[in-house]
Amino acid sequence: SKRALGMGFLLLLVAYFLLRKNRNATPTRSAIPPPAAAVPQVTVKSEFHRIPVRHRVTLVTNDTVFTEDDIKVLDSEAKGGHPNLGVISSALPSLCELARCSDLYLITQCGSDGAEATVREVLGNAGVYDAGLNPHKVLFCGTHMGRQAMARQLEPTLHVDTCAEVVENLRPFVPAIVAVKTPANVSRLSASAHVVDDIASYFEKAKAQGNPM
């Protein structure tokens, strides 16, 4: 009869909606959060300190990782040969630990494509990429103001530089700035800046000087 047919259709419709509701309520595997153990734990090695773990650090390599004189020679000879550029030996342990533990960006002020290529190659040969530095975070500029612009754009927790003007200009914008002394800047560094002889004396415990960051 028409009444029986109508009741049958209604029962089918109710069953359809109940099935659909149950299917939507079933959790998917993608909704289950990963276990806490899946998050890698990074700690600073015992011989280091003051490294902002997982925070962004910008470090100008001129006179901290490479000597300024070597970079100038590199610029002058980049088109005609392959100069002997090397990482300052005392800086390498701190540089590798920064690469391992922090979001490190290296900024080199130089003046040629050949110099840039050599800097990248030397960092690779020194094991800095193997330690954790992303090669895409090796940056270059041609002026002091270029250093300053890059640091402001990257918004680091810590910036390391040798240019007194850049150090002073970045103070309102960067939480912590370390100025590395050189013969060219020693008389112009602000007394309020955190001044060190080299990056090892800031990041290595045995060579630490002054108050912590």
C-alpha positions in Angstrom: 0.0 0.0 0.0 1.0 3.6 -0.3 1.2 4.0 3.5 3.6 1.0 3.8 5.7 2.3 1.0 5.9 5.7 2.6 7.0 4.2 5.9 9.6 2.1 4.2 11.1 5.2 2.5 11.1 7.1 5.8 13.0 4.3 7.6 15.6 4.2 4.8 16.0 8.0 5.0 16.5 7.8 8.8 19.0 5.0 8.4 21.0 7.0 5.8 21.3 10.0 8.1 22.3 7.9 11.1 25.0 6.2 9.1 26.3 9.5 7.8 26.5 11.0 11.3 28.5 8.1 12.6 30.9 8.3 9.7 31.6 12.0 10.3 32.1 11.3 14.1 34.9 8.7 13.4 38.3 10.4 14.1 40.8 10.3 11.3 44.4 9.2 11.8 45.7 12.7 10.8 43.9 14.2 13.8 46.0 12.2 16.3 48.9 14.4 17.5 52.4 12.9 17.3 53.9 11.7 20.6 56.0 14.2 22.5 59.1 11.9 22.1 59.0 12.7 18.3 60.2 16.2 19.0 64.0 16.3 18.8 65.8 17.7 22.0 68.7 20.0 21.4 71.0 21.0 24.2 74.3 23.0 24.2 77.4 21.0 24.8 79.0 21.4 28.2 81.9 23.5 27.0 79.6 26.2 25.5 77.1 28.7 26.8 75.1 31.8 25.8 73.9 30.1 22.6 70.2 30.8 22.1 69.0 27.3 21.4 66.5 27.2 18.4 66.5 31.0 18.3 67.8 33.0 15.3 71.4 34.3 15.3 72.9 36.5 12.7 76.7 36.5 12.6 78.9 38.7 10.3 81.9 36.6 9.3 84.3 39.5 8.5 87.0 39.4 11.2 85.0 36.8 13.2 85.1 33.7 11.0 87.4 35.0 8.2 90.0 37.8 8.6 89.1 41.0 6.8 92.5 41.0 5.1 91.9 37.5 3.6 88.5 38.6 2.3 90.1 41.7 0.7 92.6 39.5 -1.0 89.8 37.1 -2.0 87.9 40.0 -3.6 91.0 41.2 -5.5 92.0 37.8 -6.8 88.6 36.1 -7.2 88.5 36.4 -10.9 92.1 35.3 -11.5 92.6 32.4 -9.1 91.6 30.6 -5.9 93.1 32.3 -2.9 93.8 30.5 0.3 90.9 31.5 2.5 90.5 29.7 5.8 88.2 29.8 8.8 89.9 31.3 11.9 90.7 28.2 13.8 89.6 29.5 17.2 86.2 30.4 15.8 85.4 27.0 14.3 84.1 25.2 17.4 81.7 28.0 18.4 80.6 28.4 14.8 79.7 24.7 14.5 77.9 24.7 17.8 75.8 27.7 16.7 75.0 25.9 13.5 73.9 22.8 15.4 71.8 24.5 18.1 70.5 27.8 16.7 68.8 29.1 13.6 72.1 30.5 12.3 72.5 33.0 9.4 76.0 34.0 8.3 76.6 37.4 6.6 79.8 38.1 4.7 80.6 41.5 3.3 82.5 41.0 0.0 82.5 42.4 -3.5 82.5 39.6 -6.1 80.6 36.4 -7.1 83.9 34.5 -7.0 84.4 35.5 -3.4 80.9 34.4 -2.5 81.5 31.0 -4.1 84.8 30.6 -2.3 83.3 31.5 1.1 80.5 28.9 0.6 83.1 26.2 -0.4 85.3 26.9 2.6 82.4 26.7 5.0 81.5 23.4 3.5 85.1 22.0 3.7 85.3 23.2 7.3 82.3 21.1 8.3 79.9 23.9 9.1 77.1 22.6 6.9 77.6 19.1 8.3 77.2 20.7 11.8 73.7 22.0 10.8 74.1 25.2 8.9 71.6 25.5 6.0 73.7 26.6 2.9 70.8 28.9 1.9 71.4 30.9 5.1 74.8 32.0 4.0 74.2 35.6 2.9 76.3 38.3 1.2 76.3 42.1 1.0 78.6 44.8 -0.4 78.4 47.4 2.4 78.1 47.9 6.1 74.5 49.2 5.6 73.8 45.9 3.8 74.7 44.0 7.0 72.4 46.2 9.1 69.5 45.8 6.6 69.8 42.0 6.6 69.9 41.8 10.4 66.9 44.0 10.8 64.9 42.0 8.3 65.8 38.7 9.9 65.0 39.9 13.4 67.5 37.8 15.3 67.6 37.2 19.0 71.4 37.7 18.9 73.6 39.6 16.3 77.4 39.4 16.2 79.3 42.1 14.3 82.5 44.0 14.0 81.2 47.3 12.6 80.7 49.9 15.4 78.2 51.8 13.4 76.0 48.7 12.7 76.3 47.7 16.4 75.0 51.1 17.6 72.2 51.3 14.9 70.9 47.8 15.7 70.7 48.3 19.5 67.0 49.4 19.5 65.9 46.5 17.3 67.9 43.4 18.4 67.6 42.0 22.0 71.3 41.1 22.2 74.3 42.3 20.2 77.9 41.2 20.6 80.7 43.4 19.2 84.0 41.7 18.3 87.0 44.0 18.7 89.3 44.7 15.7 92.2 47.2 15.3 89.8 49.2 13.1 86.9 49.5 15.5 88.3 49.3 19.0 88.3 53.1 19.6 84.7 53.5 18.2 82.8 50.8 20.1 80.3 52.1 22.6 81.1 51.5 26.2 77.6 50.0 26.7 78.1 47.3 24.0 79.0 43.8 24.9 82.6 43.8 23.5 84.7 40.6 23.2 88.0 39.7 21.7 86.6 36.9 19.5 83.5 34.7 19.3 85.2 31.9 21.2 85.6 34.2 24.2 81.9 34.8 24.2 80.5 31.3 23.5 83.1 29.0 25.1 82.9 28.7 28.9 86.6 28.3 29.5 87.3 31.5 27.6 84.2 33.5 28.8 84.6 37.1 29.8 82.3 39.6 31.3 78.7 39.1 32.3 76.4 36.6 30.6 73.9 37.8 27.9 
